[in-house]
Amino acid sequence: MTNKTLPTDASVADFLAAVPSPQKRADAVELDALFRRVTRFDPVMWGPSIVGYGQYHYQYESGREGDFLATGFSPRKANFSIYILPGYADFSDILASLGKFKIGKSCLYFNKLADIDVAILEHLISAGLKDLNTRWPVNPS
């Protein structure tokens, strides 16, 4: 079984420039700069709509293995999806100060950057990558 979401050769800049909402586009460009600064990785498109920074190879006890983005985001129509919580560590202490968001299994969702504390988001990205790297080595995409 292989992952459905794989890295592509699509242009991140073209993808971000095509985000329909002017506010969401501006926030996406700001998020790209933030992720580049925090991760020190150049972004790669994963599938048609996820901007990923770094990647890791995993292999579970079941034998399933693959590669996935280490962290990233997608400017979805309803909200931003931030791929930041690998599910291994409890980041509730950081999340308590983040602002207005929802959380899924491995994603964080918010409507716009103005709803959250960007400095806390930077800290969360860094903590998430550090935690992920203790389990699976994180490498550039």
C-alpha positions in Angstrom: 0.0 0.0 0.0 1.5 3.3 -1.0 0.6 6.8 0.1 -1.8 8.7 -2.1 -0.1 12.0 -1.3 3.3 12.1 -3.0 5.7 14.9 -3.8 5.3 16.5 -7.3 7.3 18.8 -9.5 4.6 21.5 -9.4 5.6 25.0 -8.6 4.9 26.2 -5.0 5.0 29.8 -6.2 2.4 29.2 -8.9 0.2 27.3 -6.5 0.3 30.1 -3.9 -0.3 32.7 -6.6 -3.4 30.8 -7.7 -5.1 30.8 -4.2 -8.4 32.5 -5.1 -9.1 34.6 -2.0 -6.7 37.6 -1.7 -6.6 37.3 2.1 -6.0 33.6 2.1 -3.3 34.1 -0.6 -1.5 36.7 1.5 -1.7 34.4 4.5 -0.4 31.5 2.5 2.6 33.5 1.3 3.3 34.6 4.9 3.0 30.9 6.1 5.4 29.9 3.3 8.0 32.4 4.6 7.4 31.3 8.2 7.8 27.5 7.4 11.0 28.3 5.3 12.4 30.3 8.2 11.6 27.7 10.9 12.4 24.5 9.0 15.2 25.8 6.8 13.8 23.6 4.0 12.7 24.6 0.6 9.0 23.7 0.0 7.8 21.0 -2.3 4.2 20.4 -3.5 2.7 17.2 -2.1 -0.2 16.2 -4.2 -2.1 19.0 -5.8 -2.7 21.2 -2.7 -0.2 20.6 0.2 3.0 22.7 0.6 5.5 20.5 2.4 8.8 21.2 4.1 11.1 18.3 4.7 10.2 14.6 4.6 10.7 11.4 6.5 10.7 7.7 5.8 8.6 5.6 8.2 8.3 1.9 8.7 5.7 0.5 11.1 5.8 -2.8 12.8 3.1 -4.0 10.4 5.6 -3.7 7.6 3.9 -0.7 6.0 6.4 1.9 5.1 6.6 5.1 3.0 7.7 8.7 2.8 5.7 11.7 3.9 6.1 15.4 4.4 7.6 16.4 7.8 5.4 19.5 8.1 3.5 21.9 5.9 0.2 23.5 5.1 -2.7 23.7 2.7 -4.8 26.8 2.1 -8.1 24.9 1.8 -11.3 26.7 0.9 -12.8 26.4 4.4 -9.6 26.9 6.4 -5.9 26.4 6.6 -4.8 22.8 7.3 -1.4 22.8 9.1 0.3 19.4 9.0 2.2 19.7 12.2 1.2 17.2 14.8 2.7 13.8 14.1 0.7 12.4 17.0 3.6 11.2 19.2 3.9 14.1 21.7 1.4 16.1 23.7 1.7 19.8 22.6 -1.3 21.0 24.7 0.9 23.4 26.6 1.9 25.2 23.4 -1.6 24.9 21.9 -3.1 26.6 24.9 -1.5 29.9 23.8 -2.1 29.6 20.1 -5.4 31.3 19.6 -8.5 30.3 17.7 -8.1 26.9 16.0 -9.4 23.4 15.7 -7.4 20.2 15.9 -7.7 16.9 14.0 -5.7 13.7 14.3 -2.5 15.2 12.8 -3.6 18.6 11.6 -4.3 22.0 13.0 -7.0 24.1 11.4 -7.6 27.8 11.5 -9.4 30.3 9.3 -6.8 33.1 9.0 -3.4 34.0 10.4 -5.0 36.8 12.4 -6.8 34.2 14.5 -3.5 32.8 15.9 -0.3 33.9 17.5 2.3 33.4 14.8 5.2 33.2 17.3 3.5 30.3 19.0 2.9 28.7 15.6 6.6 29.0 14.9 7.4 27.3 18.3 4.9 24.6 17.5 6.4 23.8 14.1 9.9 23.6 15.6 8.7 21.4 18.5 6.8 19.1 16.1 9.8 18.7 13.8 12.1 18.0 16.7 9.8 15.4 18.1 9.3 13.8 14.7 13.0 13.7 14.2 13.5 11.6 17.3 11.4 8.9 15.7 12.1 9.1 12.0 15.0 11.2 10.6 13.7 14.3 8.9 15.5 15.3 5.7 15.1 18.0 3.0 12.4 17.1 0.4 
